[in-house]
Each structure stands twice: as structure tokens, then as C-alpha cells.
Amino acid sequence: MADDAAGQLPLRLSLRDSATFDNFVDTGNELAVQALGRGRDDSIYLWGPSGCGKSHLLQAVCHASADPGAMYLPLARVTAGPELFAGLESCPVVAIDDLDVIAGEAALETALFHLYNRIRESGGRLILAASRSPVALGMTLPDLVTRLGWGLVFRLHPLDDDGRRRALQLRAERRGFALPDEVADYLLRRHARDMNSLFALLDRLDEASLAAQRRLTIPFVRELLRL
């Protein structure tokens, strides 16, 4: 039976190497990060706007798991059918992202409800993320809404400018270069402020500076971006 269930597991998606707890600036979200890092709570629900770190933290939990069987499942990037949740209770950690995708889909809601129960019975860990709280998500199965609120529920808050600067500089440090305060502030003033866009921009600037063999300065960044 276990072999049959394992054979139904969805394709395992790669985790971003940078999506770890060490690379996450937790300002304003300390309690959520502490709970996720403890590894004890069997159910945690994260919610908040795009760019607040939900996907990063779900992948960080999988990175931190001592068991390579941890599963990260971003529903916005996979074809979601009820069979998607079959056998996942065999994983020590199941981190399901983009829960909004299945709201209002009766068959998928029912499949997730049963998965939740199976994971509790197996002693596994279920981490969920969505843009809204469990009661505001639009789920139509009342029992599922109840389950989603059974565990710990955390609203994630976007970083302020100081936090964004720290996050950019931490990412730059991990990539092996320095990002001066004035350049970070310039990017924050002139570019989209969500962290996903800022990280993508920083990676682009790093590649350009390596190709040009120049440090990241405001004139160089202005030249590259034509801001």
C-alpha cells in the first residue's frame, strides 16, 4: 500500500538554493519564523500579500528538514487535480503554496481536507500559504476552513525600507559582492518595491557588473537601467 501511494506523488519541484532561513530577514515576522524553525508544530498557515516571503519560508522549511522527502508544492505552477494530493502523507513535510488556486474547487478542497486528516494521523507536518486568512480565502467546504484554522496561523508583513535594504544586501553578500547603502536606496526609490522583483533586479545587476568588471555604483546602475 505504501509503495502504491508513493508512486502517486507529484513531480518533485526543485527548491531555490537561496530560499533558506539564513537568507530571510524576519523583521515583523519573527514569531512565524520561530514557529517554522522549531519543526514541532504539525500545521502552520501563512498568509499575506505577494512578496512578503511566503514561498521563501515554505521552501526554507523543506531545506531545513533532515529528511530529503520533504515536498514543496506550488499550486500555481502545477496542474492541480484531486490526484495531486494522493500519497503526500508519506512525506515528512508537505509545504503547499498558492492555496488560493483551489478555493471554490469542490473536488480539490475535498482532496485537501482528506490529506490534512491523513497527515495528522501519520504524524507529518503540513505548511500552507495563501494570500488571505483561512476564513477569507473563499473555501466552500466548511470542514476544510475549520481544519485550516486548527494549527498556528500567521499573517506575514512586508518589509519596510530598512528591511528591504537589509534583504538586498544579504542577498548580495551571499552572491559574493557588496551593495552600498546608497545603491540599495536608489533601487528602492526607483524600482518596484516587492522583494521578488527587487531580487530579480539585483541578480541582473550582478551579472552585468561581472560582465563589465565594474562595481555597482549609482552611475553604473543608472546607465544599465536607464532610470
Order of alpha helices (4+ residues) and beta strands (2+ residues): alpha-alpha-beta-alpha-beta-beta-alpha-beta-alpha-beta-alpha-alpha-alpha-alpha
